Amino acid sequence: MPPETATARRSRWRAALRPGNAGVVYALLLIVAVLTLLSAQLGRPPYLSATNIINILDQSSLIAILAVFTTVVLISGNFDLSVASVAAFSAATVLSLVAPLGLPVAMAVALGAGLVCGAVNGLIVQLVGINAFIVTLGTMTAVRGLVLILTDGRTITAEDPGAQSSLIALQAGYWTVPHVLAIAGVAAAAAGVAVLLRRSRSAGIALLVAGVAAIALSPVFGFELRLSKPTYYLIVIAGITWAVLRYTVIGRRLYAVGANAEAARLSGINVNRYRIGAFVLNGLGSGFVGILFAAKLLAINPTGLQGTELTVLAAAILGGTSLFGGLGSVLKSVVGALILFTLDNGFNVLNLGANYQGVIVGTVVVVAAAIYTVAGRQRQVKRVRESSKPQVPVRQEALR
């Protein structure tokens, strides 16, 4: 592959920073700025305090993890409404088994339960050919019934002290990473060297200088990163999923399957394998979130996590994920989840009534979906116009 030219890099960055692509990031920054100003104006505690930021990240982590895996399903061209029920079923499973079997075995069974639910969804949708919305709506109700059976219609808890301590250790507490500025400086310097080796002198030198400056300033500021364990789980899961979708053949084929399943099939891609695999991955992720939810509350009732699937879909839609497949980004879905919880947190800080919260959040979701839909139509019209332009033939002088 020939090296990317400076003009191509600039065009790629300009495209990435357009409102149609990075609009969700701009929206998050705008919301944070408005809430910060309103908090200061009304004499509330500082909105951008370290404690509040950590709380927002912690509160949004479980929904954001679900949004990451739901985005994978949506990219593949399918739909899944059963994520909350599967997570609740896994939570009830781990709480029921952690005392007699121990946490590792209970977690394995709970993850297996989520995996089986995802596989059932995928097999029915792809092999039987029923619409994914109908199938997952049915499995959402059926799995919720399994939760009711497993809990016997009541709240179940981890009563054994050893089981409680093992669950708490899985989810509670914070991990502190010291000298974050130095770590970022080393990463920037390494990236600068790598860019220099690719003959991009200006960008490489800029990264290298920034990295050295960050390393030099680290002893002065002594900045450290203190985040909850679920936040770190989210960072790892979102990072790995993004890298797979962005840089691997699996990711490119998944996008191709979602964009045009028939064309992908004709090009030799096993469409059923990728779509069923997306459902299985989503079920596994839902099982993991259910375990974290059980570890957080040490209890689950038949209505636990009910309605969460709508919040997850809202986060994916805010992130620009298409409901028709072939388009989406897990990182933007995470930002979409952060927007929802930033609004919720801001309403609480500003002491805004719950009646207004639903109206504002619902309006934000609808407006975001409308913006992405209009932008997508404009891009499609532009592509059609460009493809329909008459090609000017190149005149060749006759040989004398």
N, C-alpha and C positions, 0 to 999 in steps of 0.2 A: 504494500500500500504506500503510495507516495506521501511525503510529509505534508502536513497541512500548512497552507500559506498563511501569511499574516492577514491578508484580506479575508480569507475564509474564516479565520478565527474571530476576527472582529464581527463578521456577519453572524456567526453562530452566537456570540455573546449578545449582540443586539437583539437577535430573535428570542433568546432566552429571557431577556429583561423586558420584553414587551408586556403590556398589561394583560394581553390575552394568554400569556404563558406564566408570568410571575404575579398575576393579579391577586392571588390568594395571599402571597407574602406581603404585598403592599397593603392589603386589607387588614392583615394582622397588625402591621406596624401602625396603621392609621387608628385602629381600635385602641391599641395600647396608648398611643399619644393622647387620644381624646379622654380615655379613662384617667390617665395621669393628670391631665389638666383639670378635669372635673373634680378629682379627689383633692387636689391642692386648693381649688376654688371653694369647695365646701368644707374645708378644714378636716378632711378625713385622713387616716394614716397614709403614708406614702405608698402609692400603688406599685412602684417599681422597686420596692424593697426586696432584698435577697430572700427573705422568708416567704413573701407572697409569690415570688417567681417559682421557688421550690415547691410551694403548695399547688400552684397551677399545673406544673409539670407532673407532680405526683397524682393529682386528681384526674388528669387526662390520660395517664399512661395506659390503663386497661382498655379504654375505648379506642385509643390510638393504635394499640396492638391489634385489636379486632378490625379496625379500619384498614390496616396494612394488608391483612389476609383477604378481607372482603374486596379490596381493590384488585387483588390478583384474580379473583373470580370474575369481577366486572370486566377486567381487561380481556379475559378469555371469551367474553361474550355471553356470560351467564349471570345468574342472580341468586342470592342466598338470603332468605329471611329467617333462617333457623339458628343463626349464630348465638343469640342470647339464650335460647332454650338449651342448646348444646352446652354452652358454658355453665348454665345452672345445673344441668345433669352431671357434668364432670365435677362440679363443686360438691353436689350431694354425694357422688360416688367416693371422692377422696375423704370426705368427712365421715362416711360410714365405715371405711376400711382402714383409716390411718391408725386407729387404736389396736385392732387385732393383727394387722399385717405390717405395720410400720410405714413411714412416709415414702420410701422409694418404691415399694410394691404398690401402695395406694396410688401414687402418682402415675405409675406405669399403666395401671388399670384405667384410671381416669383419662389419661391421654389416649389409650386404646379405644375407650368409649367414644371420644370425640372423633377419632380417626374413622371408626366404623360408621358413625352418623354421616360424616362427610362422604365416605365411599358410597353409602346408600343413596344419598342425594345425587352424586355424580352418575352412578350406574343407571338409576331410573331416568334421569334427564337424558343421558346420551344414548343408552341402549334401547330404552322403551320409546323415547321420543316425546315425552310429555314436557310441556313448557316449564322452565325452571321456576317461574313465579308460583305456579300451581303446586309443583312438587315441594318446594321448600316451605310454602305456606302450610301444606299438610304435615310435613315433618316437624315444623315448628310446634304445631298443636299436639302431634303425637309424642314428641320428646318432652314437651311440657307435662303431658299425662304421665310419662315415665318418672318425671321428677315428683309428681304428686304421689305416685305409688311408692317410690323409694323413701320419701319423707313421711309417708302415711298421713299426709295432710297437716303436718305440724312442723315446727321449727326443729331442726336437728343441729346439734353442736358437737364439738370435739371436747368431751368432758375429761378425758384422761390427761393428766398434767404433762406427761411425756409427749403425747400427741400434740398438745397445744404448743409446747415449746418448740417442737420441730417445725410446725406450721408457721409460727411467729418468726423463726429464724429464716424461713424462706422468703418472707415478704417485708417484714418490718425492719426499721433501721435505715441508716444512711451510710453510703460509702463516700469517703472524702479522698479526692485526688489532689495532692499538693503540687505546687509549682506548675499550674496549668499553663501559665504564660511561657515558661521554659519549654514545656512539651509542645505547645503550638509553634514556638520558635524553631525547634528542631525539625518539626514536620514541614514548616514553610521553607527552611533552608534546604532540606532534602528535596522538596519539590522543585525549588529553584535550580539545584544542581541537575535534576532530571530534565527540566525544561531546557537548560543550557546545552545539555548533551543532544537535545533534539534541534539545536540550531535556532532557538527562539531567544535571541540575546536580551532584548528589552524586558520581556516578561520574566525571564530567568533571573536577571540581575535584580529586578524589583522584589521578587520573592526572596531571594537570598539576603538582600539588605533588610527586608522586613523581619526575616527570621533571626538574623544576627541582633537586630535592635530588640526584639522580644526577649531573646536570651539574656542580653545585657541588662534589661529592665526588670527581669524576674526577681533578682535579690531585693530590689527596691520595693516592689509592690507585694511580693509574696502571695500572689493570688492563688486560691485553692477552690476546687469545685466540690460542692457537697450536695449530692442528689440522692433521692431514695432509690432503693433497689429496683422497684418496677420501672423507674425512669431509665436506669441502665439497661434493663431487659429490653425496653422499647428501642433504645439507641442501637443495640446490637441487632435486634430483629429487623428494624427498618433499614439499617445499613446493609446487612447481608442481602435482604430481599431486593433493595434498590440496585445493588451491584450485580446480582444475578439477572435482573430484568434489563439492566443497562448494557452489560458487557458480555453476556454469554449467548450462545446459540439458543439455549432454552428460552431466554427472555425474548429474543427476536422472534422465535417461532410462536410464542404465546401471543405476542402482539399481532402477528400475522393471522393466527387462528381467530382472534377476536375481530379483526378488521374485515376479513373475508374468508370464511371457513371453507367455501368451495374452492377458491383459488389456492388456499393452503393445502387442501387435500390433493389437488391436481399437481402441486409441486412436490408431493411426496411426504408431507407432514401428517403424522397420525393425530388427527383432530380429536378423536375420542380420548386418546391417552392424555393429551394436554388439558383438556377440559375436566376430565375426571380427576386428574392430578391436582388441579386447582381446587376442586371441591374437597379432596382429601386433605390438602394443606390447610384449607380454611377450617375444617373440622378439628385438625390437630391444634391449630392456633386457638380455636375457641376452647378446647379442652385445657390448654395451658392458662388461658385467662380465667377460666372457672376455678382452677387450682389456686391462682393468686387471689381471687375473690374470696374463696373459702379461707385462705390463710389470713386475709385482712380482717374479716369479720368473725372468724371461727364459728360461723353458723350459716345456715341457708334455710329458707322457707319456700313453699311451693310457688310463690310469686317473685322470688329473687331474680333480679336482672330483667324483669318483664318490661318490654318497651325499649330495651337498650338497642335492639336491632335498628330502630328508626334513627337513633342518634348516630350509630355507626354509618348508616347510609347517608345521613346528612353530612357527616365529616368527609366522606368520599366525594359527594357531590360538590361540596365547597372546594375540595381540592381539584376540581375539574375533571374527575373521572367520568367517562361517558357511560351511560346506561345501556348503550348499544354495542359496546365492546371495542377493542383495538386502541383505546386511548385512556391514559391515566398515569399517575405517578404516585408511588407510595409515600414519598416525602411530602408531596402536596396534600395528601390525605391526612398525614400527621399534622400538618399546619392547619388543615380544616378542623381537626379535633381540638387543636389549641385555640382556634377562634371561638368555638362553642364554649369551651371551659373558661376562656378569658372573659367572654361576655357574662357567663354565669357568675364568675368571681367578681367581676366589676359591679354587677347588679347588687351583690351582697355588700360590697364595700360602700356603694352609694346608697344602700338601704332602699333599693327600688323594689316595689311590690312584686310578688310572684305572678300576678295577673298580667303585668306588662312584660315580664320576661318572655313568656311564651309567644306573645305577639311579635316582639322584636326579633327573637331567634328565628321564628318561622318566616318572617319577612326577609331576613338576611339570607336564608337558604333559598327562597324563591328567587330573589334578586340575583344571587350568584348563579343559579341554574340558568336564568334568563340571559345573563351576560355571556356565559360560556356557549349557550346555544346560538345566540346571535353571532358571536365571534366565529364559531365553527361554520355557520352558513356563509359568512363573508369570505372565510378562507376557501370554502368549496367553490363559491362563485368566482373568486379570483383565479383558482386553478383551472376552472372550466374556460374562462375567458382567455387565459394564457395558452391553453392547449388548442383553442380554436383559432388563434391568430394565424393568418396565412404565412407560410414559409417563403421567404424571398429567395429565389434561386440564385446561386452563385454563378456569375457569368465567367465563362472561361474563354480566353482568347483562342481563336483558331490557330493551329500550328501552321506556320508559313513554310 
